Amino acid sequence: MTPGRTQRGVATSDLVLSAHVGENAELFRRVLELHVPEGALVADVTWGRGSFWAKVDPQRHRIWASDLAPEPGKRDCFERYLGGVDCRDLPYADESIDAVVFDPPYMEGFFRRASSQKAGSGSHAAFRQAYARGQGVHRSGAKYHDAVTELYLHAGLELWRVLKKGGRAIVKVQDEVSANLQRLTHVEVITGFEDMGFYSKDLFVLVRRNAPAVSRLVKQVHARKNHSFFLVFEKPATRARRPRSVRRAPASEEE
């Protein structure tokens, strides 16, 4: 400590740490408490069953939920719900939202052609139909893990549009091995969002308590993933550079 100066504040061990062993809902609550102020308007654009919000005080924020599903999941703590909404085309005005929550299915199996090969036993039919045209191919022709990355980055441009200056985007990702190649999704998303102008404000590692399922392998060549990430991005309050790079196919291949 510098001579003549004293540290301010009260010593405490009740800190939000960067690594957490447990479930999404508990860590998500801590992320919100650290990065999103009370009373903020939060848009969860991939609501699903609303499981992230299970341990959040519903009076703490104004929550606008949306998803591809016409009806919301079990949680009803939101102020409004919009069904049939693509996260890449949100029905919100420019710079109107304080914080956005984004958690798409992030395994490349959702983009495989054969239904028997799709992640989650092919259960996310609405996701595949809307995001992958139901055939394992993304808008630009990207496939498998590249389609996953493209979804994150195209949605990121939309998050940038609707967030207020100084607003936060909380993004859930998980790395994966695709076609026998290690794909560090969290690195791809961080660099892509930074190219858009976002500031990478924080990163949290969530380690699952239970062991991942064991599949039949002739020889293991990569560590099995038992962790995921919550990434927190900030749209700078000062004037930032325009989005300049997103993985897109040549214009001739786009719809």
Salt bridges, closest charged atoms under 4 A:
ASP14 OD1 - ARG30 NH2 3.65
GLU26 OE2 - ARG29 NH2 2.48
GLU26 OE1 - LYS55 NZ 3.87
GLU33 OE2 - ARG29 NH1 2.65
GLU33 OE1 - ARG30 NE 3.82
GLU38 OE2 - ARG60 NH1 3.33
GLU79 OE2 - ARG62 NH2 3.04
ASP86 OD2 - ARG88 NH2 2.81
ASP86 OD2 - ARG139 NH2 3.68
ASP94 OD1 - ARG161 NH1 2.65
GLU95 OE2 - LYS165 NZ 2.94
GLU95 OE2 - LYS235 NZ 3.47
ASP98 OD1 - LYS164 NZ 3.11
GLU108 OE2 - ARG112 NH2 2.75
ASP146 OD1 - ARG183 NH2 3.05
ASP146 OD1 - ARG247 NH1 3.83
GLU150 OE1 - HIS138 NE2 3.49
GLU158 OE2 - ARG161 NH2 2.78
ASP175 OD1 - HIS186 ND1 3.00
GLU176 OE2 - HIS145 ND1 2.62
GLU188 OE1 - HIS145 NE2 2.82
GLU188 OE2 - ARG183 NH2 3.16
ASP195 OD1 - ARG244 NH2 3.34
ASP202 OD2 - HIS35 NE2 2.79
GLU234 OE2 - ARG168 NH2 2.77
GLU255 OE2 - ARG133 NH1 2.46
